[in-house]
Amino acid sequence: MRILPFGDSAVLAEFSSLDEVRGAARALTSAPPPGVLDVVPAARTVLVRIRPAELPLAAAERWIREVAQAPPPDDAAGEVVVLPVRYDGPDLADTARLLGIEAGELVRRHTAAEWECAFSGFAPGFAYLVSPGLDLAVPRLPTSRPRVPAGAVAVAGEFSGVYPRESPGGWRLLGTTDAVLWDETRTAPALLPPGARVRFEALP
């Protein structure tokens, strides 16, 4: 782990793997001290925003070093968000062929796995979902689509995700869900914040 200053009110911790980021983010959010405003994980970093008057930068760095490198807390508890999906996406069959399986088997594996939001990005409410031990890694499309509909369920690399709104995109589309991923009228606008546990459920 490497810690870098990030302005006068944040600290950036760099890690060598996404698994390390996930463990550190769980540990840092489990019992933050006064003065921590936000913990923001990404693919290889965790940004910790602070209120320096309560938690000086040097103290924040010491806290991050101590907590982020300790064994992460057990994350088995907590509600699982279930997303009903119509598996009728335009890339379902081709993605299955890339993996050397039938489309039905791809759906079975995608729905049997438990996923976790490792971090958010790209658009408000877009969750990068991972499922350790599940090998459904496929490359992005060679050319991005100019329009991907809101609710599109997709895969790319080691990740699965749901497009929260219509946008361009290069992930492989497996289906669609009616779940609302981002709603500013909710107390917590993001349906799937970092650390959220997710299962996909195939609709008839």
C-alpha positions as CSV (number, residue, x, y, z in Angstrom):
1,M,0.0,0.0,0.0
2,R,1.2,3.5,-0.8
3,I,-0.5,6.6,0.7
4,L,-0.4,9.9,-1.2
5,P,-1.8,13.4,-0.2
6,F,-4.8,14.5,-2.2
7,G,-5.2,18.2,-1.6
8,D,-5.7,19.5,1.9
9,S,-8.7,17.4,2.8
10,A,-8.2,13.9,1.4
11,V,-5.8,11.0,1.4
12,L,-5.4,8.5,-1.4
13,A,-4.3,4.9,-0.7
14,E,-3.0,2.9,-3.6
15,F,-3.1,-0.9,-3.7
16,S,-1.8,-3.6,-6.0
17,S,-5.1,-5.5,-6.6
18,L,-8.9,-5.0,-6.5
19,D,-9.2,-7.7,-3.7
20,E,-6.9,-5.5,-1.5
21,V,-9.1,-2.5,-2.3
22,R,-12.3,-4.3,-1.4
23,G,-10.8,-5.5,1.9
24,A,-9.4,-2.1,2.8
25,A,-12.7,-0.3,1.9
26,R,-14.7,-2.7,4.2
27,A,-12.2,-2.1,7.0
28,L,-12.2,1.7,6.6
29,T,-15.9,2.0,6.5
30,S,-16.7,-0.3,9.4
31,A,-15.8,2.1,12.2
32,P,-14.4,5.5,10.8
33,P,-13.2,8.0,13.4
34,P,-14.8,11.5,13.7
35,G,-13.7,13.7,10.8
36,V,-14.0,11.0,8.0
37,L,-16.5,12.3,5.5
38,D,-16.3,9.6,2.8
39,V,-14.5,6.5,1.7
40,V,-14.4,6.1,-2.0
41,P,-13.0,2.8,-3.5
42,A,-11.9,2.5,-7.1
43,A,-10.1,-0.3,-9.1
44,R,-6.7,0.2,-7.4
45,T,-7.3,3.0,-4.9
46,V,-9.3,4.2,-1.9
47,L,-9.9,7.9,-1.5
48,V,-10.6,9.0,2.1
49,R,-12.1,12.5,2.4
50,I,-11.7,14.1,5.8
51,R,-12.5,17.3,7.8
52,P,-8.9,18.3,8.8
53,A,-10.1,20.3,11.8
54,E,-11.3,17.0,13.3
55,L,-8.9,14.6,11.7
56,P,-5.6,16.1,10.5
57,L,-4.0,14.6,7.4
58,A,-1.2,13.0,9.4
59,A,-3.6,11.4,11.8
60,A,-5.8,10.2,8.8
61,E,-2.7,8.6,7.2
62,R,-1.8,6.8,10.4
63,W,-5.4,5.5,10.7
64,I,-5.5,4.3,7.1
65,R,-2.2,2.4,7.5
66,E,-3.3,0.8,10.7
67,V,-6.8,-0.2,9.6
68,A,-6.4,-0.9,5.9
69,Q,-3.7,-3.5,6.4
70,A,-5.6,-5.3,9.2
71,P,-7.8,-8.3,8.4
72,P,-11.1,-6.9,7.0
73,P,-14.3,-7.4,9.0
74,D,-16.6,-10.2,8.1
75,D,-19.0,-9.0,5.3
76,A,-21.3,-12.0,5.2
77,A,-24.1,-10.3,7.0
78,G,-26.5,-7.8,5.3
79,E,-29.3,-7.8,2.8
80,V,-28.8,-9.1,-0.7
81,V,-30.3,-6.9,-3.4
82,V,-32.1,-9.1,-6.0
83,L,-32.4,-7.7,-9.5
84,P,-34.9,-9.4,-11.8
85,V,-33.6,-9.7,-15.3
86,R,-34.9,-10.5,-18.8
87,Y,-32.1,-12.4,-20.3
88,D,-32.7,-11.4,-23.9
89,G,-29.7,-9.2,-24.6
90,P,-28.2,-8.9,-28.1
91,D,-24.8,-10.2,-26.9
92,L,-26.0,-13.1,-24.9
93,A,-25.4,-15.8,-27.4
94,D,-22.0,-14.4,-28.6
95,T,-20.8,-14.0,-25.1
96,A,-21.7,-17.6,-24.3
97,R,-19.8,-18.7,-27.4
98,L,-16.7,-16.8,-26.3
99,L,-16.9,-18.7,-23.0
100,G,-17.4,-22.0,-24.7
101,I,-20.8,-22.6,-23.1
102,E,-24.5,-22.4,-24.1
103,A,-26.5,-19.3,-23.5
104,G,-28.6,-21.0,-20.9
105,E,-25.5,-22.0,-19.0
106,L,-24.3,-18.4,-19.0
107,V,-27.6,-17.3,-17.5
108,R,-27.4,-20.0,-14.9
109,R,-23.9,-19.0,-13.8
110,H,-24.7,-15.3,-13.9
111,T,-27.8,-15.9,-11.6
112,A,-26.2,-18.5,-9.4
113,A,-23.3,-16.2,-8.3
114,E,-23.4,-13.7,-5.6
115,W,-22.0,-10.4,-6.7
116,E,-20.5,-7.4,-4.8
117,C,-20.2,-3.8,-5.8
118,A,-16.5,-3.3,-5.7
119,F,-16.7,0.4,-6.6
120,S,-18.9,2.9,-8.6
121,G,-18.1,5.0,-11.6
122,F,-18.7,5.8,-15.2
123,A,-22.2,7.3,-14.4
124,P,-24.1,7.9,-11.2
125,G,-25.4,4.6,-9.9
126,F,-23.2,2.4,-12.1
127,A,-21.8,-0.4,-9.9
128,Y,-18.8,-2.5,-10.9
129,L,-19.9,-5.9,-9.7
130,V,-17.4,-8.7,-9.0
131,S,-17.9,-12.3,-8.0
132,P,-14.7,-13.9,-6.8
133,G,-14.2,-17.4,-8.1
134,L,-16.5,-16.9,-11.0
135,D,-14.8,-17.0,-14.4
136,L,-17.0,-15.1,-16.9
137,A,-14.3,-12.7,-18.0
138,V,-14.8,-11.5,-21.6
139,P,-13.4,-8.6,-23.5
140,R,-15.4,-5.4,-24.2
141,L,-17.0,-5.1,-27.6
142,P,-14.5,-4.0,-30.3
143,T,-16.7,-0.9,-31.0
144,S,-18.9,0.8,-28.4
145,R,-22.6,1.2,-29.0
146,P,-23.7,4.8,-29.3
147,R,-26.8,4.0,-27.2
148,V,-27.3,1.4,-24.5
149,P,-30.7,1.4,-22.8
150,A,-31.2,2.2,-19.1
151,G,-31.4,-1.1,-17.2
152,A,-29.1,-3.0,-19.5
153,V,-27.3,-5.8,-17.7
154,A,-23.9,-6.4,-19.1
155,V,-20.5,-8.0,-18.6
156,A,-16.9,-6.9,-19.5
157,G,-13.6,-8.1,-18.2
158,E,-14.2,-9.5,-14.7
159,F,-17.1,-7.3,-14.0
160,S,-20.9,-7.3,-14.4
161,G,-22.9,-4.1,-14.3
162,V,-26.2,-2.4,-15.0
163,Y,-26.5,0.8,-17.0
164,P,-28.4,3.3,-14.8
165,R,-29.4,5.4,-17.7
166,E,-29.2,5.5,-21.5
167,S,-25.6,6.1,-22.6
168,P,-22.9,4.9,-24.9
169,G,-21.2,1.7,-23.8
170,G,-19.0,-1.1,-24.9
171,W,-20.0,-3.9,-22.5
172,R,-21.6,-7.0,-23.7
173,L,-25.4,-6.9,-23.1
174,L,-27.0,-10.0,-21.5
175,G,-30.5,-8.6,-20.7
176,T,-32.4,-5.8,-19.0
177,T,-33.9,-5.1,-15.6
178,D,-36.5,-2.6,-14.5
179,A,-34.7,-1.8,-11.3
180,V,-33.9,1.9,-10.8
181,L,-30.2,2.1,-10.1
182,W,-30.0,5.8,-9.4
183,D,-32.8,7.9,-7.9
184,E,-32.0,11.3,-6.4
185,T,-35.3,11.4,-4.5
186,R,-34.2,8.4,-2.4
187,T,-32.3,9.0,0.9
188,A,-29.5,6.9,-0.7
189,P,-29.7,7.6,-4.4
190,A,-27.5,4.6,-5.5
191,L,-29.3,1.3,-5.3
192,L,-25.9,-0.5,-5.3
193,P,-23.3,1.4,-3.3
194,P,-19.8,0.0,-2.8
195,G,-20.0,-3.2,-0.7
196,A,-23.6,-4.0,-1.7
197,R,-24.3,-7.7,-2.3
198,V,-26.3,-8.5,-5.4
199,R,-28.0,-11.5,-7.0
200,F,-29.5,-11.6,-10.5
201,E,-32.8,-13.4,-10.9
202,A,-34.0,-14.6,-14.4
203,L,-37.5,-13.6,-15.3
204,P,-39.6,-16.2,-17.1
